[in-house]
Structure formats: C-alpha cells, structure tokens
Amino acid sequence: MTLDSSPRRSAAVRLLPWLLLLLTTFGPISMDLYLPALPALTVELGAHTSVAQLTVTACLIGLAVGQLVSGPISDQFGRRRILLIGVIAYIATSVLCAISPSIEILIAVRFVQGLAGGVGIVIAQAAGRDVFDGKELIRFYGRLTVTGSMAAIVGPMLGGFLNTFVDWRGLFVFLAILGLVILVAVLVIFRETLPVDQRTSGGLGQTMRDFRTLAGDRVFVGAILNQGFMYAAVFAYLAGSTYVLQDIYGLSPQWYAASFALNNVGGVIAGWLGARLAERWSLTGSLAIGIVLGGIGALGLLLAGLVHVPVWVVIAALFFLASGVLFTSPPATTLALAEYPQMAGTAGSVLGAVRFGLGGLAAPLVGIAGSLSILPLGLVTTISVILAAASCLLFVGRKRPAPDPTATGPILVP
C-alpha cells in the first residue's frame, strides 16, 4: 500500500495514533467529569441515591450497546463514516444532558450519550488493530490503557475545579465543547484505516457468523469475561466512591477529586507496566498480577464495610483496585483482539460491550444500602474480582500463536 507523500498526508500519519488515544477519553470523561457534582445533582433533581446512580448505569449500558452496534458496522462500511456520526451525536446529547429538567429525562439522555460515546471507543481499538501488529499492537493497547487512566485522573479533578464555577449542567456543556474539539480533529486528521477489499460483507448474517466464531474461541471468551468482571469492579468504584468519600468521610468535592486522582495515578503506572510485562514476558502472567492487585483492593473495601477504618485505608484499597484493573487491560485486550484483524471492529465491540455492560449492571448495586454504607461496594468488587480470576480458567494452558514480532508502523488508506 502506497502512502501519499503530501505534507498533509504525512501529518495525518503521524497524528493518527494520538487521535486514537484521544478517542478513548470518551468513556472515562463521560463517566468521571460530573462525579464530584453527583451528590448536588441528586439533591437538585430530588432523586434517591440509587436512582441518581442510574445516570452512571445508563451511560455505561449505552457505551456497551454503542460499541456492540458500531463495531460490526465499521467492519462493513469503514471506520471514518461511523466515527463522524458518533461524535456529532455525542455533542448533541451532551447539550441535552445539560438542559434535562428531571432525573428520568437525564437518565434517558445519558443512555443515548453513551451510545454515541461507544463509537469513539470501539473505533480507537479497531483502527489501532488496522494499523498496528505484533509488539507494537501490545504497546498501543498499553497506551490506550494509560490514556484512559489519565482521562480518569483529569476528569474528576477538572470536574471538581469546574464545579467551583458552574453547576452540574455546566459540566455537561463542557463535554459538548470537548466533543466539538474531537470532531474537528477527526475531520482534519482521521483517514480511513480499513481498505474496501478488507471489509466484511454479508450484512447481519455475516455479523452473526462472526459472533459465533468469537464465541467458539475459549481464549477470546475468557479474556473478555475477565475484563467484564474487572471493569464491573472499577465501575462499582466509580459509582460508589463519591458517596463513600464525601458522605461518609466528609471530603469536599475538590478533595474527593484529588484523592480520586491519586488513586488513578496507580492506574497510569499499572497500565504502562502491564503492557511492558505483556510485551517482554507473558500475557497470562501479567494478567494474573493484575488480578492479584485488584483482589487486594477489593478485600480492603470489604474490610472497610465490615469494620470502621481510617479514610487512608479506603483510599489505599481503591488505589490497588484501580491499579489491578488497569494492569490487566493491555494483556487481556491483546489476547482478545490480536487474532482477529479481519473483524477487529466486531471483536472490539464485544470486548467493550462486556466491559461496560457488566460495569453498568454492577454500578447501581453499590447504592442499595443508601449513601452511608461501604459494605455493598466491598461485596460487589470482591465478587467481581473472584469471577474475573475464575474466567481465566477458560484459557489457562491453551496456546495461541504469538503476534508477529516484525510489526510495522501505521499505514493509512489513500
């Protein structure tokens, strides 16, 4: 495949990986930016704690469904067109969130916002698989994890800062502005990464056959279930930590954002280490280390739910939980997607749907005992990590061909 040597094309080649990393911020930013204002939102709209947390659940389920739908479509029609539709829809729904008059309408619009945001996430994974291979693919997925972690750090910190000037509605306006910036970047930088002759055909029938192929691969199924349960733990953390740290331990929105950022620094480091170990040592070995780290954090939260502990113990437990989840992401993502370059969108959509779908189911469970109990959070995270570990039994001892070590850099379609 020959690249256009024009300066504009060369710039697009260099900037594409950075744009793909930016697209991964859709999920964390959509989830995290307004978390410092969630208690205030709950009061203003007259909602119960568990009902307000449905705004988190609705977005998570939307992110899952959006990926499940857009991945196969992008395998058939290309990445760029569906990405543009998704970003435009994200901007519109962010504005609708900002003007929602009731909790019920906000929940419904958050679901649609998640649908739109899911497009960016799955295109980032699929386009990365289009242009990277071998060790560079593992490295790229590690960067995706680190970028998502950075967004998780910046999101609540930025939300806490903005919350001193604007209310929760203003935070959704900010998301609309961010979506507009991403739209401009996509229009300028993103060139189609999936050639016409490499696209799938056959419509819904082919999509269902692809799903059956994936479902028959025990390594793929084990990897995505591992990620689904690990992300269920971390999304339970996202939904519950704001109430635990603010309502139980009395932290201000700004101090909550700072403690949240501190915890997620571990995620940034862990995502990088997980990718490096997976690349240089073992995919399954680095996955096991991440599960152990996450298990330590979950057990710490369970302990905090059974007996009173100082706030630093809770923050440390959340640190280990976030670090463990993000440590597992690069090796598990590589296990799931590396063998399916011909349907990277479909495989990535299943991975994303399971991650965010199980996360969406877990998130509201942490509020069933009200905003003054840590025990549900401890139970949900501990059970989730145990199930994540059990899912690895599906592929322990099973060998798959290693990715091609002679990887090449990004190649774009003229």
N, C-alpha and C positions, 0 to 999 in steps of 0.2 A: 504494500500500500504506500503510495507516494504522498507526501505532505506538500501542501502549498508553501512555498518559501517566502511568501509575503510577510512583512513585519507584523501585520495584524494577525495572521495565522500563527506565526511563531509566538506571539504574545499569548494567544489563546491556549497553545500547547503548554506553555509554562504556567499559566494561571489556572488551568482546569483543575489540577489536584487541590488547590487552595479553595476553589469554589465548591468542590465536592465536600471538603471538610466543613465549609460554611453551611452547606445544606443540612448537615447532621445536627445543627443547632435548633432546627425546627422543634424537635421533641423536647429537649431539656428547657429551652427558653419558654416554650408554650406552657410547660408544666411549672417551672420554678419562679418565673418573674413575679407572679402575683401571690406566691405563697406567703410572704410577710404580711400581706393585706387580707389574707383569707379570714382571720377572726373578725376583722372590721366588716368585710363583705357579709359574713354570716349575720352580724347584728343588723346591718343596714337593710338587708332583704328579709329580715325576720325569719331566718331559717334555722333548723336544728343542725347541730354539728355534723351528723351523719349525712344530712341532706346537702349541706354545703360541700361536703367532700365528694358528692356526686358530680360536681363540676370538674374535679380531678378525674374521676372514673369515666365520665362521658368523653373527655379529651383522650384518655388512654384507649378506650374502645374505638373511638374514631381513628386514632393513629393506627390501630391494628387493622381495622377494616379498610382504611385508605391504602395501606401497604398491600393488603391481600388482593385488592382490586387492581391497583395501578401497576404492580409488578408484572403480572401476565400481559396486561395491555401494552406495557413498554417493550416487552419481548416481541410483540407482534407489530407494533407501529413505530417503534423507536423511542428514545429517551426524551428528546428535547420537547416535542409537542406536548406530551402529558405533563412534563415538568412545568411548562409555562402555564398550563391550565391550573395546576395545583397551586402555584404561587399566587396567581391572581385571585383564586378562590380564598386563599388564606388571608389576603389583605382585606377582602370584603367581609369575611366572617369575624375578623378581629374588630372591625368597626362595629359590627352588630353586637358583639360581646360588650363593647363599651357603652352601648345605649340600651342594654337589656333592662326592662322595668321590673322583672321578677326573677326569682331563683329558678322557676320552671323554664322560662324562656332562655335564661343564661345556660342552663344545663343542656338544652336542645341545641343551642348555637355552638356551645363548646364541642359537642359531638361533631358537628359539621366542620368546625375549625380543625379538629383532629383528623377528619377525613382528608382535608386539604394538606395539612402538615405531613401526613403519612407519605404523600407523594415525594416530597423532597428527601425523606429518609431513605426510601427504597431506591430512588434513582441514584443517590450517592453511593449506596452499596453496589448496585448493578453496574453503574458506569465505571466504578473502580475495578470491578471484575472484568469489564470490557477491555480496559487499557493496561491492567497490571497482571502479572503472573508470578508464580514461584515465591521466592523470598520477598520480593517487592510487594506481592499481594499481602503477605502476613504483616509486613511493615506498614502498609497502607491501612489495614484494618486496625492496627495498633494506633495509628494516628487518628483514625475515626473515633476510637475509644477515648483517647486523650482530649480530642476536641470536644466531644460530648461532655466529658468531665469538666473541662474548662467552662463550657457553657453553663453547667450545673453550678459552678462556683460563681461565675459572673452574674447569672440570673437572679438569685435571691439577694446578692449584695447590691446589684443595680436596682432591683425591686425595692429593697429596704431604703436605699438612697432616694429613689424617685418618690417613694411613699411619704417622704417628709415634705414634698411639694405638691403632689397630686394624690387623689384617692385611687381606689382600685380600677375605676373606669379609665383614668388617665394611663394606667399601666397597659390596658388593652389597646389604647391609642398608640402607645409606644410600639407594641407588637405589630400594628398595622404599618407604622413607619419602617420598622425593620424589614417587614415583608416587601415593602416598596424598594428598599435598597437591594434586597436579594433579587427582585425582579429585574432591576436594571443590570445587575451583574450577570444574570442568566442571559439576557438579551445580548450583552456585549461579548461575553466570554464563551458560553457553552455552545459547542458544536456537537453535532450528532456523533455518538460514540459506537453505535451499533449499526454496521452496514446492512443494507437491504438484503443482501444474499445470506446474512447470518440470522435473520429474524425468523421466528416461528410462524407457522401458518396453520390453518385448520380451525380457527376460532375457538369456541367454547369446548369443542370435542378435544382439540389438541391440548388446551389448558388442563382439562380433566385427566388426560393421559399423563401430562407432566406431573400433576399432583400425585397420581398413582405411582409413578416412578420414584418420586421423592419419598412417599410413604413406605415403599418397599426397601428403602435403604436404612438399615438399622443405625449406621453411623450418623446419618443426617437426622433421623428421628431423635436419637439420644442427645445429639448436640443441641437441637432446638428446644427439646424439653428441659435440658439443663439450663439454657438461657431463659426460658419462660419462667421457671421457678426461681432462678436467681433474681430476675428482674421483678418478679412478684414481691420478693423481699425488699428490694430497693424502692419500689413504688409504694409499698406499705410505709416505708421510712419517710418518703416524700410527703405522703398524705398525713401521717401521724406526728412527725417531729415538730411541726409548727405548734400544735396544741400541747405536746409534751413539754417543750422548752419554754413556751410563752405562758400557757395557762397553769402548768404545774410548777415550773421552776421560776416563773416570773421574768423571763428575759424580754427585753424590749424588741420590737421588730428589727432594729438595727443590730442588736447583739445576737439575735437569732440568725440574721443573715451572716454575721461574722463567724459564728460557730458552725453554721452550715458550710461556709466556705472553707473553714479549717478542716472539717471532715472530708470535703471533696478534694482537698489537696492530696490526700491519700489516694483518691481515685485517679488523679492525674498520674501520680508516680506509679501506682499499681498497673494502670493501663499500659504505660510505657514498658514496665518490667515484664508484664505478661506477654507482650509482643516480642520482646527481646529473647525471653526464655523459650517461647514457642519457636522462634526462628532458629535459635542456636542450639536448643536442647531437645525439647519434646512437647508436642501439642497436648497430649494427655497428661503429662507430668505437670505442666504449668496450669492446666485446668484444675488438677487436684489441689495444688497450692492455693488457688483462688477460693475453692470450696471451703478449705480449712479456715482461711482468714474470715470468710463470710460467716462460718459457723461460730467462730469466737465472738464476733459482734452480735449475732442473733442470741446466743446464750447470755451475753451480757445484758441485753434488753429484757430477756425473760427473767433474769435475776432481779432487775430493777422493777419488774412488775410484781414480784413476789415479796420483796423487802425494800424498804426505803434505802436509797443510795445517794451519794452526792451527785451534783449535776455533772461533774467531770467524768464520772463513771459512765453516765449515759452518753455523753459526747464521745468518749473513747469507744464505746460499743458501736455507735453509729459510724465512727471512723473506720473500724475494722470491717463493718458490714459493707460500706460503700467501696472500700478498697478491695474486698474479696470479690464482689460482683464484677467490678471493672477489670480485675485481674483475669477473670475467666473469659471476658468478651473477645479479645483477639484470637485465642486458640479455638474457642467454640465457633466463632464466625468462620474461621478458616476451614475447620472440619465440615461445616455445613455447606459452604459455597464453593470451595476450591475445585470440586469435581464436576461442577455444572456450569461451564462457561456458556453453553448453548441456551441455557434458560436461567441466567443469573437473576433476572428480574423476578421470575416466579419463585425461585429458591429463596431469594432475599425477602420476598413478600411474606412467605410462610414464616421465616425466622422473625421478621418484625411483627407479624400478626400474633404469634405466640408470645413474644416478649411483652407487647403492650396489652394483649388480651388478658393474659393471666395477671399482669400488673393491674389492669382495670378491675378485675374481679377481687383482687386482694385489698386494694386501697380502701374501700368503704368498711371493710371488716374491722379496721383499727379504731373506728369510732363507735362501735356498737355499745360500748360501756360508758359513752359520754367523753367529754374532753378532759376528764381528771383521772384517767386510768391508763397506765402504761402496759398492763398485762396483755390486752389484745394485740398490741404491737409486738410484744415479745413472742407470743404464741404464733402469730402469723409468720414472722420472719424465721423463727426456728423450724417450723414445719416446712416452710418453703425451701430452706437450705437442705434439709434432710431429703426432700423429694428431688432436689437438684442433684444431690450426690447419688441417689438411687438411679436416676436416669442414665448415669454414665455406665451402669451395668449393661446397657444395651450394646455398647461398643467396646468394652474392655477386652483386650486380647484380639480384637479384629483388626486386620491390617488393611490399609488403603494405600494406593500409590502416592508417593510423596509428590508435592508440586514440583514442576520443572524448575530446577535451580538456575537455569540460564534465562532469567527473566529480562524483559525489555522494558523500556520506559513507555510513557504514554504515546499512543498512536491514535490520531483523530481521523474521522472520515472526511474526505474532501467535500 
